[in-house]
Amino acid sequence: MFLDDDIYRVGGKDVAALAAALEDHSVSALIPERYPGNSVVCHAHRLGGGHQDVFASASGLGVRCDRDELAFFPNVYNEDWFFFADEAASHRIAKVGVSWQRKYDPYDDPGRAAREEFGDLIAEGLYARLDSNQGIWDVDAEYWREFIKSRMEFHRRVTEALGRVEDWHRDEAARARNSIRAAQDQLTKITPELCQKFVRLWQADQVKWRSYLTDLPSLDSLMAAFKFLDIEPAVCHRHSRSSRGS
């Protein structure tokens, strides 16, 4: 189970539901409804009055690990979407409930939007193919050329919508526009060839990763696993009430 430290209102029943859903699915999810963890650009889209969906994420995720096709989290924004891309493509993600995410200011640093832009572009581009019942991997540089144009148009529409936000949200909308400009600037540096290269290398890494998993030994305890992975486990010393003098 993956659970972000800014997610709350998750109890034992939620954990049990995540686990139970893994009998029939590879991934199960609790999806935040209160201040969902979208990208900065998507938060700006919602602020401007746009309808913004919320999808599964690693903020509250159950994963069945006893399977050959287990993926990994690449070092890029939206790493969770890349992790369960195959499950999303084959509809093997089960939503079992909701969670709450602590509110934060997505526009405090325009650089955040710039850092997210590449991962957001790739993930949105691949998942857009699911909406049209197309293969998630059947993409090429020409596809990315057209999707980059669509992304630029999306940025433009969000910027225009932010200019129409009501007075009591004007300051927030102004900061959101600064973030959108940073994302737009980053987008101009991303080429279709770079997008396709990322997809190709990511797929190659998936093959290497699954080969690595196949070669892992079968160990009989958690401590043996920690030792094999060269991880020093934390030790929690529990004291009786009498030893604390209370």
C-alpha positions as CSV (number, residue, x, y, z in Angstrom):
1,M,0.0,0.0,0.0
2,F,1.2,3.5,-0.9
3,L,-0.1,6.4,1.2
4,D,1.1,10.0,0.9
5,D,1.8,12.0,4.1
6,D,-0.7,14.7,3.2
7,I,-3.6,12.3,2.8
8,Y,-6.0,11.9,5.8
9,R,-9.3,10.3,6.8
10,V,-8.0,6.9,5.8
11,G,-9.0,4.1,8.3
12,G,-8.9,0.4,8.7
13,K,-12.0,-0.1,6.5
14,D,-10.3,1.7,3.6
15,V,-7.2,-0.4,3.9
16,A,-9.3,-3.6,4.0
17,A,-11.2,-2.4,0.9
18,L,-7.9,-1.7,-1.0
19,A,-6.7,-5.2,-0.1
20,A,-10.0,-6.9,-1.0
21,A,-10.1,-5.3,-4.4
22,L,-6.7,-6.9,-5.3
23,E,-8.4,-10.3,-5.5
24,D,-9.7,-9.2,-8.9
25,H,-7.6,-6.2,-9.9
26,S,-3.9,-5.4,-10.0
27,V,-4.3,-2.0,-8.5
28,S,-6.8,-0.4,-6.2
29,A,-7.2,3.2,-5.3
30,L,-8.6,5.7,-2.8
31,I,-9.2,8.9,-4.8
32,P,-9.0,12.3,-3.1
33,E,-12.1,14.4,-3.4
34,R,-11.2,17.3,-1.2
35,Y,-8.4,19.3,-2.9
36,P,-7.3,16.5,-5.2
37,G,-3.7,16.3,-6.2
38,N,-3.7,17.4,-9.8
39,S,-0.8,19.2,-11.5
40,V,-0.5,23.0,-11.3
41,V,-1.9,23.4,-14.8
42,C,-4.9,21.3,-13.9
43,H,-5.5,23.2,-10.7
44,A,-5.5,26.4,-12.8
45,H,-7.9,24.8,-15.2
46,R,-10.3,24.2,-12.4
47,L,-9.8,27.7,-10.9
48,G,-10.8,29.1,-14.3
49,G,-14.1,27.2,-14.3
50,G,-13.0,24.2,-16.3
51,H,-14.2,20.7,-15.5
52,Q,-11.2,18.8,-14.2
53,D,-11.3,15.0,-13.6
54,V,-9.5,13.2,-10.9
55,F,-7.8,9.9,-11.5
56,A,-6.1,7.2,-9.3
57,S,-2.7,8.2,-7.9
58,A,-0.1,6.8,-5.6
59,S,-1.5,9.1,-2.8
60,G,-3.6,6.1,-1.7
61,L,-2.9,3.0,-3.7
62,G,-3.0,-0.8,-3.2
63,V,-0.8,-2.9,-5.5
64,R,-0.8,-6.6,-6.0
65,C,2.9,-7.6,-6.2
66,D,2.7,-11.3,-7.0
67,R,2.6,-10.9,-10.7
68,D,5.1,-10.9,-13.6
69,E,4.1,-7.6,-15.2
70,L,4.8,-5.4,-12.1
71,A,6.1,-2.1,-13.2
72,F,8.3,0.6,-11.6
73,F,8.0,4.3,-10.8
74,P,10.1,6.3,-13.3
75,N,11.8,9.5,-12.1
76,V,9.4,11.9,-13.8
77,Y,6.3,13.8,-12.7
78,N,3.2,11.6,-12.9
79,E,5.3,8.7,-12.0
80,D,2.3,6.9,-10.6
81,W,0.4,7.1,-13.9
82,F,3.4,5.6,-15.6
83,F,3.6,2.9,-13.0
84,F,0.1,1.6,-13.6
85,A,-0.3,2.5,-17.3
86,D,-0.8,-1.1,-18.3
87,E,-3.5,-1.5,-15.6
88,A,-5.2,1.7,-16.8
89,A,-5.1,0.5,-20.4
90,S,-6.8,-2.8,-19.5
91,H,-9.2,-1.4,-16.9
92,R,-7.6,-3.2,-13.9
93,I,-7.7,-0.3,-11.5
94,A,-10.5,-0.5,-8.9
95,K,-11.7,2.6,-7.1
96,V,-12.7,1.5,-3.6
97,G,-13.3,4.8,-1.9
98,V,-12.3,8.3,-1.3
99,S,-9.7,10.1,0.8
100,W,-8.9,13.7,1.7
101,Q,-5.8,15.7,0.8
102,R,-4.5,18.6,2.8
103,K,-4.7,21.9,1.0
104,Y,-1.6,23.5,-0.4
105,D,-0.9,26.5,-2.6
106,P,0.0,25.1,-6.1
107,Y,1.0,28.6,-7.4
108,D,3.5,29.5,-4.7
109,D,6.4,28.7,-7.1
110,P,5.9,29.0,-10.9
111,G,8.8,26.7,-11.3
112,R,6.6,23.9,-10.0
113,A,4.5,24.0,-13.1
114,A,7.6,24.1,-15.3
115,R,9.0,21.0,-13.6
116,E,5.8,19.1,-14.0
117,E,5.2,20.0,-17.7
118,F,7.1,17.2,-19.3
119,G,5.6,14.4,-17.2
120,D,2.2,16.0,-17.5
121,L,2.5,16.2,-21.3
122,I,3.6,12.6,-21.7
123,A,1.1,11.1,-19.2
124,E,-1.9,13.1,-20.6
125,G,-0.9,12.3,-24.1
126,L,-0.8,8.5,-23.5
127,Y,-4.0,8.5,-21.4
128,A,-5.8,10.5,-24.0
129,R,-5.6,7.5,-26.2
130,L,-7.6,5.5,-23.7
131,D,-10.5,7.9,-24.1
132,S,-10.6,7.1,-27.8
133,N,-10.1,3.4,-27.3
134,Q,-6.7,3.4,-28.9
135,G,-3.5,1.5,-27.9
136,I,-1.6,3.4,-25.3
137,W,1.8,2.4,-26.8
138,D,0.9,2.9,-30.5
139,V,2.4,6.4,-30.7
140,D,5.1,8.0,-32.8
141,A,6.8,11.4,-33.1
142,E,3.9,12.7,-35.4
143,Y,1.4,11.9,-32.6
144,W,3.4,13.9,-30.2
145,R,3.7,16.8,-32.6
146,E,0.0,17.1,-32.8
147,F,-0.5,16.5,-29.0
148,I,2.0,19.3,-28.2
149,K,-0.1,21.6,-30.4
150,S,-3.2,20.5,-28.4
151,R,-1.4,21.1,-25.1
152,M,-0.4,24.6,-26.2
153,E,-4.0,25.4,-27.1
154,F,-5.1,24.0,-23.7
155,H,-2.6,26.4,-22.0
156,R,-4.0,29.3,-24.0
157,R,-7.6,28.5,-23.0
158,V,-6.7,28.2,-19.3
159,T,-4.9,31.5,-19.4
160,E,-7.9,33.2,-21.0
161,A,-10.3,31.6,-18.5
162,L,-8.2,32.8,-15.6
163,G,-8.6,36.4,-16.8
164,R,-12.4,36.1,-16.3
165,V,-12.2,34.8,-12.7
166,E,-14.3,36.7,-10.1
167,D,-12.8,39.6,-8.1
168,W,-12.4,37.6,-4.9
169,H,-10.1,35.1,-6.7
170,R,-8.2,37.7,-8.8
171,D,-4.9,37.4,-6.8
172,E,-4.9,33.6,-7.0
173,A,-5.8,33.8,-10.7
174,A,-2.9,36.1,-11.3
175,R,-0.5,33.8,-9.6
176,A,-2.0,30.9,-11.5
177,R,-1.3,32.7,-14.8
178,N,2.3,33.1,-13.8
179,S,2.5,29.4,-13.3
180,I,0.9,28.7,-16.7
181,R,3.4,31.0,-18.4
182,A,6.2,29.0,-16.8
183,A,4.7,25.8,-18.1
184,Q,4.2,27.3,-21.5
185,D,7.9,28.3,-21.7
186,Q,8.9,24.8,-20.7
187,L,6.6,23.3,-23.3
188,T,8.3,25.2,-26.1
189,K,11.5,23.3,-25.3
190,I,9.9,19.9,-25.6
191,T,10.2,18.3,-29.0
192,P,8.1,15.4,-30.5
193,E,11.3,13.4,-30.9
194,L,12.1,13.8,-27.1
195,C,8.6,12.6,-26.2
196,Q,8.9,9.5,-28.4
197,K,12.5,8.8,-27.1
198,F,11.2,8.9,-23.5
199,V,8.4,6.3,-24.3
200,R,10.9,4.1,-26.1
201,L,13.5,4.1,-23.3
202,W,10.8,3.7,-20.7
203,Q,9.5,0.6,-22.4
204,A,13.0,-0.8,-22.6
205,D,13.5,-0.1,-18.9
206,Q,10.3,-2.0,-18.2
207,V,11.8,-5.1,-19.8
208,K,15.0,-4.7,-17.7
209,W,13.1,-4.1,-14.5
210,R,10.9,-7.3,-14.9
211,S,14.0,-9.3,-15.7
212,Y,15.6,-8.0,-12.5
213,L,12.4,-9.0,-10.5
214,T,12.5,-12.5,-12.0
215,D,16.1,-12.9,-10.7
216,L,15.4,-11.9,-7.1
217,P,15.7,-14.7,-4.6
218,S,12.8,-16.1,-2.6
219,L,13.4,-15.2,1.1
220,D,11.6,-16.4,4.1
221,S,11.4,-13.3,6.2
222,L,11.3,-9.5,6.1
223,M,14.6,-9.2,7.9
224,A,16.3,-11.4,5.3
225,A,14.8,-9.2,2.5
226,F,16.1,-6.1,4.3
227,K,19.5,-7.6,4.5
228,F,19.5,-8.6,0.8
229,L,18.5,-5.1,-0.2
230,D,21.1,-3.5,2.2
231,I,18.4,-1.7,4.1
232,E,18.9,-0.9,7.8
233,P,15.4,-1.5,9.4
234,A,14.2,1.0,12.0
235,V,13.7,-0.4,15.5
236,C,10.8,0.7,17.7
237,H,11.3,0.1,21.4
238,R,8.0,-0.4,23.2
239,H,7.9,0.2,27.0
240,S,5.3,-0.9,29.5
241,R,3.3,1.7,31.3
242,S,5.2,0.9,34.6
243,S,8.6,1.5,32.9
244,R,7.5,5.0,31.9
245,G,6.6,5.7,35.5
246,S,3.0,6.7,34.7
